[in-house]
C-alpha cells in the first residue's frame, strides 16, 4: 500500500527547500568576509586621496595661477 502524504506539508517543505537553495546561491554570489570588505574600503579611500592630491587645480577655484583673470601669466596682479 502507498504512503499517505499530506499535500499541504509537502508543498511547504518544497518551498522551504527552494528558498534554502536560493539563499545558498546568494551567499556564494554576494557574501564577502568582513576583512575583505574593509580592505576594499581602505583601498578605495587610498585611491581617492591619491587622485585628490594630484589634481592640477583646487576643487573650488575655476582659474589657476597664470590665468587671464590673474593678470600676467606669472600670476602677479596687473601693474598700473
VOGU-3710 file (C-alpha; in Angstrom, 3 decimals, decimal comma):
1> xxxxxxxxxx> 0,000/0,000/0,000  1,204/3,589/-0,726  2,330/6,027/1,911  -0,187/8,739/2,781  1,206/12,231/2,086  -0,221/15,493/3,359  -0,066/17,704/0,246  -0,038/20,957/2,242  3,026/19,855/4,236  4,757/18,552/1,111
11> xxxxxxxxxx> 4,168/21,886/-0,660  5,559/23,848/2,316  8,612/21,586/2,540  9,280/22,043/-1,174  9,052/25,846/-0,757  11,474/25,755/2,196  13,949/23,674/0,216  13,729/26,055/-2,758  14,282/29,110/-0,518  17,292/27,472/1,108
21> xxxxxxxxxx> 18,774/26,679/-2,311  18,290/30,308/-3,436  19,839/31,579/-0,172  22,871/29,335/-0,641  23,310/30,631/-4,168  23,089/34,266/-2,980  25,618/33,654/-0,218  28,042/32,290/-2,782  27,495/35,237/-5,140  27,262/38,188/-2,758
31> xxxxxxxxxx> 28,759/37,172/0,557  32,179/38,569/1,390  34,040/38,325/4,691  34,254/41,462/6,819  38,029/41,692/6,392  37,670/41,648/2,609  35,004/44,410/2,686  37,177/46,563/4,979  40,224/46,036/2,769  38,232/47,097/-0,301
41> xxxxxxxxxx> 37,000/50,232/1,511  40,569/51,076/2,557  41,901/50,685/-0,991  39,065/52,836/-2,359  39,794/55,594/0,197  43,539/55,496/-0,571  42,960/55,806/-4,304  40,555/58,735/-3,789  43,151/60,525/-1,628  45,819/59,869/-4,258
51> xxxxxxxxxx> 43,683/61,330/-7,041  42,682/64,360/-4,954  46,314/65,004/-4,062  47,358/65,030/-7,706  44,723/67,344/-9,100  46,122/70,251/-11,101  43,865/72,878/-9,553  41,950/73,231/-6,313  38,426/71,873/-6,348  36,786/75,251/-5,656
61> xxxxxxxxxx> 38,804/77,545/-7,906  37,900/77,938/-11,534  41,074/79,702/-12,584  44,559/78,750/-11,541  47,709/80,883/-11,430  48,646/82,332/-14,764  45,076/82,560/-15,997  43,821/85,768/-17,645  41,812/86,564/-14,523  45,034/86,894/-12,516
71> xxxxxxxxxx> 46,648/89,452/-14,785  50,080/88,487/-16,027  50,975/84,889/-16,928  53,253/84,576/-13,913  50,230/85,124/-11,636  51,207/88,609/-10,463  48,486/91,281/-10,425  48,341/93,778/-13,248  50,584/96,801/-12,807  49,315/100,258/-13,498
//
